[in-house]
Every structure is written in C-alpha cells, then in structure tokens.
Amino acid sequence: MIIFNTTTFFGTDDKVLDELILNIAKGDSSALEQLYKLTKSGIYGFALSLLRNPSDAEDVLHNTFLSVNASAYTYASERKPMAWLITIAKNHCFTVFRNRKWQEEELKENTAQESFDFALQSDEKWVLEEFFKTLTADERQIIMLHTVAGFKFREIADFLNMPLPTTLSKHHRGLKKLKENYKKEGCLNE
C-alpha cells in the first residue's frame, strides 16, 4: 500500500490541508485562499504535465478551486487531501481533452513544448523539445511532476494510480533515454 504524505509538500502537512478543506465546507473563504496558496504550484504543475499548455493548465487550476469550493462538503478526510485535489484537477484535465476532442493516440504524441515555455529561453527550448519527443507520455509526465512541480515519487505514484516501482522505473528509463539522446547529439561528454 502506498502511503501518501504531503508533510514536505511545500512545508504543509496533510492535517493542515484537511482542516482547510473542512473549513471551506463551512463557508470559510479565507481557508479557500490559504489552500490555494499552499497547493496552487503542485496542482498547476500536475495539470501542465497532462495538458502541455500553460493556458489550459491555468484554467484547470481555476476550475479545480471552484470545484473545491462547491464540493468541499463532500470531502471525507482520509489524510489524503492532495490526492483529492489532484483527482479534481485530473477530472478537469479530462474535460479539456474531451472538449478538444483529442484521441488518446494524438495526446501521447504531443511534445512537451508548452511545458518548457515558462522556464526556458527560446534557443534552449528546441533542444529539450526534441529530446522529450523520445519519451512516452508517462515518462514525460513523471519527469515533469518530479522536476518541475517538485512532487515526491510516492505522491506521483498515488496521483497516477501507478505502483511506486513502476513510477520509479519509468522515471529512470525516461532519464536514461534523455541522457542517451544528449550523448548521441554530442552535448554530453563521458
């Protein structure tokens, strides 16, 4: 059984997040604001890793917190508040996919281009975009969640409903592919 713990998630533990969600259910708007401040980076990073479009990821972030405000009364504390929030975000991501009428095959072939727009200069992006094309969708997503959003592997495994060993092996395999491509292009000497 994978234990999901956000104690180190931006310095906030599950108990604090639980309490905020329960206070939102009671109509406390300051609790919603505080929950947003504590979790927005992680939720945005998760949405961005799925959607690969900053604008869509921002929309999902916004819609996630609208849903949290509207449905906090349904939250059953199991000490997994981030899993609950990520599930809401994931459902909004799937809505975006349905609205775009994307097929799963097309989604897997998209590049990670938009994921790097916020972090890299234009002359650096093309290199990473080319390298990331060699990764599977799962490998890209796990690497982005770990390196960009800062999630721990146990958290990523929980979000993606994937066994921890599988998550670790996909991360390792993805990094190995990136390193091999980097060497092949003469960018890395060993």
Number of C-alpha atoms within 10 A of each C-alpha: 6 12 11 20 20 23 12 11 17 13 8 14 17 20 17 15 22 20 15 23 28 20 17 22 20 13 15 14 14 12 20 22 13 14 20 18 10 16 18 17 16 21 28 23 26 29 26 28 25 25 24 22 17 19 12 18 25 17 15 27 27 17 16 25 21 13 15 22 19 13 13 20 15 11 15 13 15 11 18 19 24 23 19 17 20 21 16 19 25 21 13 22 24 15 13 17 16 11 9 9 9 12 10 9 8 8 14 15 13 15 20 26 17 18 23 21 15 10 11 12 10 10 8 12 18 14 12 17 16 15 18 22 17 16 22 16 18 17 22 24 26 27 24 22 25 18 12 18 18 17 22 17 19 19 22 24 21 21 18 17 11 14 14 18 12 11 22 19 12 20 21 15 15 22 17 12 17 19 15 14 17 16 13 11 11 9 9 11 7 3
